Amino acid sequence: MKPDALLKSTALFSTCTDKDLTTIASYSRFMRVSDGEAVFNAGDSPDRLYVIDSGEIVIRRFDDEGGSSDIARFLSGDCFGELDMFTEEKRNASAIAVGEVSLLVFPGGDSKFRDVLNSQPRVSARLLHAFLVQISAKIREVNALVKDNSPLIQELRRKVYLDKLTGLNNKTYFEETLTLLIGERKRVGLIMYKPDNFKEINDAYGHEAGDKTLWRIGEESSSIVPNRDLLFRYMGNENAVILPDADRFDLIELAKKIKNGLQNLDLSEFLDGNMVSLTFSFGLGLSPVHGEDVATLVEAVRSLPLDGRQRGGGVVLFPEEARDYG
């Protein structure tokens, strides 16, 4: 069976688009395992998952006295090893072949799941979502529920959706959240902002100081924005805030609060004791007024902070105000 067809036959990958399956298949490799051979052992790194093309795999746990017990059995079309891979927990049991077994390994070769995560964040995010749905369904079968604040869910979300530098939600999560809210036909407000004079810090004090400044901007923004889950690092030195059910007044008021809070940041500890004041410009937009989909709304808003900087900095703009100025 071709890799993408085999992947599609499993519960985990069944909801993936053909494009995503092609991408995932490109990172996958077939392998053959002989009778009694271990696919992995307890204590091994959880870098990949496996789909059985043919044959049988038993998950076996060994005790300190040399005994063993079989805790699970997988057949053709089954997927195993995914829980450890997503949670990055070392294997707590061994996977042993029963007879000759053909497996599809994802990711195969020298690649690890974290490599795929970094190079294909959107595909990884959708795969993570499918995994969470699958886990939730399994747990509901025994009358349990995966809570949004459970350690497993929080850890998985952190790995896929958080920006490592600032600790804010990342662009992937921004796009998924905005898509969801617009898809629900809600009125959605968007604020995008960036410092007007950030280049001065990078040029004078280096990129490490610049990175610390971005972290500090994120921390201060988090203390101002009503819901931290709707604050994002979009790209580079640009942050974004999504405000559901907002109107123009709501956007202007929040932008002013963020602007006032950030212009007084004390960055001296990162800048050799020197005081450097940052100014910020903001772009504001509303869906559906300024865009009925994510791409259109972001396009209408994202360039506005640059327009604000060209006007001297510290400016808050809606798209129509930029057009009027032009």
ZAKOLZA-853893 format. One line per field, with one value per residue (C-alpha): residue number from 1; residue in three letters; x, y, z. Coordinates in steps of 0.25 Angstrom, whole numbers, plus 5000, padded with zeros to 4 digits. Example, Ala and Ser with C-alpha at 12.3 -4.5 7.8 and 13.67 -1.06 7.14 Angstrom:
nr c(1, 2) $
rest c(ALA, SER) $
c1 c(5049, 5055) $
c2 c(4982, 4996) $
c3 c(5031, 5029) $
END
This chain:
nr c(1, 2, 3, 4, 5, 6, 7, 8, 9, 10, 11, 12, 13, 14, 15, 16, 17, 18, 19, 20, 21, 22, 23, 24, 25, 26, 27, 28, 29, 30, 31, 32, 33, 34, 35, 36, 37, 38, 39, 40, 41, 42, 43, 44, 45, 46, 47, 48, 49, 50, 51, 52, 53, 54, 55, 56, 57, 58, 59, 60, 61, 62, 63, 64, 65, 66, 67, 68, 69, 70, 71, 72, 73, 74, 75, 76, 77, 78, 79, 80, 81, 82, 83, 84, 85, 86, 87, 88, 89, 90, 91, 92, 93, 94, 95, 96, 97, 98, 99, 100, 101, 102, 103, 104, 105, 106, 107, 108, 109, 110, 111, 112, 113, 114, 115, 116, 117, 118, 119, 120, 121, 122, 123, 124, 125, 126, 127, 128, 129, 130, 131, 132, 133, 134, 135, 136, 137, 138, 139, 140, 141, 142, 143, 144, 145, 146, 147, 148, 149, 150, 151, 152, 153, 154, 155, 156, 157, 158, 159, 160, 161, 162, 163, 164, 165, 166, 167, 168, 169, 170, 171, 172, 173, 174, 175, 176, 177, 178, 179, 180, 181, 182, 183, 184, 185, 186, 187, 188, 189, 190, 191, 192, 193, 194, 195, 196, 197, 198, 199, 200, 201, 202, 203, 204, 205, 206, 207, 208, 209, 210, 211, 212, 213, 214, 215, 216, 217, 218, 219, 220, 221, 222, 223, 224, 225, 226, 227, 228, 229, 230, 231, 232, 233, 234, 235, 236, 237, 238, 239, 240, 241, 242, 243, 244, 245, 246, 247, 248, 249, 250, 251, 252, 253, 254, 255, 256, 257, 258, 259, 260, 261, 262, 263, 264, 265, 266, 267, 268, 269, 270, 271, 272, 273, 274, 275, 276, 277, 278, 279, 280, 281, 282, 283, 284, 285, 286, 287, 288, 289, 290, 291, 292, 293, 294, 295, 296, 297, 298, 299, 300, 301, 302, 303, 304, 305, 306, 307, 308, 309, 310, 311, 312, 313, 314, 315, 316, 317, 318, 319, 320, 321, 322, 323, 324, 325, 326) $
rest c(MET, LYS, PRO, ASP, ALA, LEU, LEU, LYS, SER, THR, ALA, LEU, PHE, SER, THR, CYS, THR, ASP, LYS, ASP, LEU, THR, THR, ILE, ALA, SER, TYR, SER, ARG, PHE, MET, ARG, VAL, SER, ASP, GLY, GLU, ALA, VAL, PHE, ASN, ALA, GLY, ASP, SER, PRO, ASP, ARG, LEU, TYR, VAL, ILE, ASP, SER, GLY, GLU, ILE, VAL, ILE, ARG, ARG, PHE, ASP, ASP, GLU, GLY, GLY, SER, SER, ASP, ILE, ALA, ARG, PHE, LEU, SER, GLY, ASP, CYS, PHE, GLY, GLU, LEU, ASP, MET, PHE, THR, GLU, GLU, LYS, ARG, ASN, ALA, SER, ALA, ILE, ALA, VAL, GLY, GLU, VAL, SER, LEU, LEU, VAL, PHE, PRO, GLY, GLY, ASP, SER, LYS, PHE, ARG, ASP, VAL, LEU, ASN, SER, GLN, PRO, ARG, VAL, SER, ALA, ARG, LEU, LEU, HIS, ALA, PHE, LEU, VAL, GLN, ILE, SER, ALA, LYS, ILE, ARG, GLU, VAL, ASN, ALA, LEU, VAL, LYS, ASP, ASN, SER, PRO, LEU, ILE, GLN, GLU, LEU, ARG, ARG, LYS, VAL, TYR, LEU, ASP, LYS, LEU, THR, GLY, LEU, ASN, ASN, LYS, THR, TYR, PHE, GLU, GLU, THR, LEU, THR, LEU, LEU, ILE, GLY, GLU, ARG, LYS, ARG, VAL, GLY, LEU, ILE, MET, TYR, LYS, PRO, ASP, ASN, PHE, LYS, GLU, ILE, ASN, ASP, ALA, TYR, GLY, HIS, GLU, ALA, GLY, ASP, LYS, THR, LEU, TRP, ARG, ILE, GLY, GLU, GLU, SER, SER, SER, ILE, VAL, PRO, ASN, ARG, ASP, LEU, LEU, PHE, ARG, TYR, MET, GLY, ASN, GLU, ASN, ALA, VAL, ILE, LEU, PRO, ASP, ALA, ASP, ARG, PHE, ASP, LEU, ILE, GLU, LEU, ALA, LYS, LYS, ILE, LYS, ASN, GLY, LEU, GLN, ASN, LEU, ASP, LEU, SER, GLU, PHE, LEU, ASP, GLY, ASN, MET, VAL, SER, LEU, THR, PHE, SER, PHE, GLY, LEU, GLY, LEU, SER, PRO, VAL, HIS, GLY, GLU, ASP, VAL, ALA, THR, LEU, VAL, GLU, ALA, VAL, ARG, SER, LEU, PRO, LEU, ASP, GLY, ARG, GLN, ARG, GLY, GLY, GLY, VAL, VAL, LEU, PHE, PRO, GLU, GLU, ALA, ARG, ASP, TYR, GLY) $
c1 c(5000, 5005, 5009, 4998, 4987, 4992, 4993, 4979, 4974, 4977, 4968, 4979, 4982, 4968, 4964, 4976, 4975, 4982, 4992, 4995, 4996, 5006, 5014, 5014, 5017, 5029, 5035, 5031, 5039, 5035, 5043, 5043, 5044, 5047, 5039, 5043, 5051, 5048, 5043, 5047, 5050, 5046, 5054, 5056, 5054, 5040, 5044, 5034, 5021, 5018, 5007, 5006, 5005, 5005, 5007, 5005, 5012, 5011, 5014, 5021, 5026, 5037, 5038, 5051, 5050, 5051, 5036, 5028, 5013, 5007, 4999, 4994, 4993, 4993, 4989, 4990, 4985, 4987, 4996, 5005, 5015, 5008, 5005, 5020, 5024, 5014, 5017, 5032, 5032, 5042, 5036, 5031, 5029, 5035, 5029, 5032, 5029, 5020, 5024, 5030, 5024, 5024, 5023, 5022, 5030, 5027, 5036, 5046, 5061, 5069, 5057, 5051, 5037, 5042, 5049, 5035, 5029, 5039, 5038, 5024, 5017, 5003, 5002, 5008, 4997, 4986, 4992, 4992, 4978, 4974, 4982, 4975, 4961, 4965, 4970, 4957, 4949, 4956, 4955, 4940, 4938, 4942, 4934, 4945, 4948, 4961, 4960, 4966, 4975, 4980, 4995, 4995, 4987, 4995, 5008, 5004, 4998, 5011, 5020, 5012, 5005, 5015, 5026, 5039, 5045, 5033, 5024, 5012, 5004, 5010, 5005, 5000, 4990, 4987, 4982, 4975, 4968, 4964, 4959, 4950, 4944, 4942, 4936, 4926, 4921, 4925, 4929, 4944, 4954, 4968, 4980, 4994, 5005, 5020, 5031, 5035, 5049, 5053, 5064, 5072, 5073, 5077, 5088, 5093, 5092, 5092, 5081, 5082, 5077, 5067, 5061, 5061, 5053, 5043, 5041, 5039, 5029, 5021, 5021, 5016, 5005, 5001, 4998, 4989, 4981, 4969, 4971, 4985, 4980, 4977, 4990, 5000, 5014, 5011, 5025, 5038, 5035, 5020, 5009, 4995, 4982, 4969, 4956, 4943, 4930, 4938, 4934, 4943, 4943, 4947, 4959, 4963, 4962, 4971, 4981, 4983, 4985, 4995, 5002, 5002, 5008, 5019, 5024, 5029, 5036, 5049, 5059, 5072, 5075, 5076, 5083, 5096, 5088, 5084, 5070, 5064, 5049, 5041, 5029, 5019, 5009, 4996, 4987, 4973, 4962, 4949, 4943, 4934, 4936, 4951, 4951, 4942, 4953, 4967, 4976, 4968, 4967, 4981, 4985, 4977, 4983, 4997, 5003, 4997, 5008, 5018, 5009, 5009, 5024, 5025, 5016, 5025, 5022, 5012, 5000, 4987, 4981, 4969, 4970, 4961, 4970, 4982, 4975, 4970, 4985, 4990) $
c2 c(5000, 5014, 5022, 5033, 5022, 5014, 5027, 5031, 5017, 5020, 5028, 5038, 5042, 5040, 5054, 5060, 5066, 5060, 5071, 5069, 5054, 5056, 5064, 5054, 5043, 5050, 5049, 5034, 5022, 5007, 4997, 4982, 4975, 4960, 4951, 4955, 4967, 4980, 4992, 5000, 4997, 5003, 5015, 5019, 5033, 5035, 5041, 5035, 5027, 5014, 5009, 4994, 4991, 4976, 4967, 4968, 4976, 4973, 4984, 4977, 4981, 4974, 4974, 4974, 4959, 4956, 4954, 4961, 4964, 4968, 4981, 4983, 4977, 4984, 4978, 4983, 4997, 5001, 5012, 5012, 5020, 5033, 5037, 5036, 5044, 5055, 5056, 5054, 5044, 5032, 5019, 5011, 4998, 4990, 4988, 4974, 4968, 4955, 4949, 4957, 4971, 4983, 4997, 5011, 5020, 5035, 5042, 5032, 5033, 5043, 5052, 5054, 5059, 5072, 5074, 5073, 5082, 5093, 5091, 5088, 5095, 5096, 5081, 5078, 5087, 5080, 5066, 5070, 5074, 5060, 5054, 5061, 5058, 5043, 5043, 5050, 5040, 5028, 5034, 5037, 5022, 5020, 5032, 5041, 5055, 5062, 5075, 5087, 5090, 5076, 5074, 5066, 5076, 5088, 5082, 5078, 5092, 5098, 5091, 5094, 5108, 5116, 5125, 5121, 5135, 5142, 5132, 5137, 5129, 5128, 5131, 5117, 5119, 5133, 5128, 5116, 5125, 5136, 5126, 5120, 5133, 5138, 5125, 5126, 5139, 5147, 5162, 5161, 5172, 5171, 5180, 5179, 5187, 5188, 5198, 5209, 5210, 5195, 5195, 5205, 5195, 5184, 5193, 5199, 5187, 5175, 5164, 5158, 5171, 5172, 5158, 5162, 5174, 5166, 5157, 5170, 5175, 5162, 5162, 5176, 5174, 5161, 5170, 5179, 5171, 5165, 5151, 5146, 5134, 5145, 5152, 5147, 5149, 5150, 5151, 5158, 5170, 5170, 5166, 5164, 5164, 5158, 5164, 5156, 5164, 5177, 5191, 5203, 5209, 5196, 5194, 5209, 5208, 5195, 5201, 5213, 5205, 5196, 5208, 5216, 5204, 5200, 5215, 5215, 5202, 5202, 5194, 5199, 5185, 5180, 5192, 5194, 5203, 5213, 5218, 5216, 5219, 5212, 5217, 5208, 5209, 5201, 5196, 5193, 5186, 5179, 5167, 5167, 5182, 5181, 5167, 5155, 5145, 5144, 5147, 5160, 5165, 5163, 5169, 5182, 5183, 5178, 5190, 5201, 5201, 5204, 5215, 5220, 5220, 5228, 5238, 5240, 5228, 5226, 5226, 5218, 5215, 5208, 5204, 5216, 5226, 5221, 5222, 5236, 5240, 5235) $
c3 c(5000, 4997, 5009, 5008, 5006, 5018, 5026, 5022, 5027, 5041, 5051, 5054, 5039, 5034, 5035, 5028, 5015, 5002, 5003, 5017, 5015, 5003, 5013, 5024, 5014, 5009, 5023, 5025, 5022, 5021, 5030, 5032, 5045, 5048, 5057, 5072, 5068, 5076, 5068, 5081, 5095, 5109, 5111, 5096, 5091, 5086, 5072, 5063, 5062, 5054, 5045, 5042, 5028, 5030, 5042, 5057, 5068, 5083, 5094, 5105, 5118, 5126, 5141, 5150, 5152, 5137, 5135, 5125, 5122, 5108, 5110, 5096, 5082, 5069, 5055, 5041, 5039, 5054, 5059, 5071, 5078, 5075, 5090, 5094, 5081, 5084, 5099, 5097, 5108, 5107, 5104, 5116, 5109, 5097, 5084, 5079, 5065, 5064, 5051, 5040, 5040, 5031, 5037, 5032, 5041, 5043, 5042, 5036, 5033, 5041, 5043, 5057, 5060, 5065, 5052, 5045, 5055, 5052, 5037, 5035, 5047, 5041, 5037, 5051, 5057, 5049, 5053, 5068, 5067, 5061, 5072, 5083, 5077, 5076, 5091, 5095, 5088, 5095, 5108, 5107, 5104, 5119, 5124, 5125, 5119, 5115, 5121, 5114, 5126, 5128, 5128, 5115, 5107, 5112, 5109, 5095, 5092, 5098, 5088, 5076, 5078, 5087, 5082, 5090, 5091, 5096, 5102, 5094, 5085, 5071, 5057, 5055, 5067, 5062, 5049, 5054, 5065, 5055, 5045, 5055, 5060, 5046, 5042, 5053, 5047, 5059, 5059, 5061, 5064, 5061, 5066, 5060, 5066, 5066, 5071, 5062, 5066, 5069, 5059, 5068, 5079, 5070, 5063, 5076, 5086, 5077, 5075, 5088, 5094, 5083, 5087, 5102, 5098, 5090, 5102, 5111, 5101, 5101, 5117, 5118, 5107, 5114, 5127, 5119, 5109, 5115, 5110, 5109, 5100, 5089, 5089, 5079, 5074, 5059, 5052, 5056, 5065, 5062, 5072, 5069, 5078, 5074, 5081, 5079, 5078, 5077, 5071, 5067, 5081, 5087, 5078, 5080, 5095, 5096, 5086, 5094, 5107, 5101, 5095, 5108, 5115, 5105, 5103, 5118, 5118, 5125, 5117, 5123, 5129, 5114, 5109, 5117, 5127, 5116, 5115, 5101, 5099, 5089, 5082, 5076, 5064, 5063, 5052, 5055, 5047, 5048, 5041, 5033, 5030, 5026, 5022, 5022, 5023, 5030, 5019, 5015, 5029, 5032, 5019, 5022, 5036, 5036, 5027, 5036, 5047, 5036, 5031, 5045, 5046, 5033, 5039, 5051, 5060, 5071, 5062, 5063, 5049, 5043, 5028, 5023, 5030, 5023, 5010, 5013, 5016, 5003) $
END
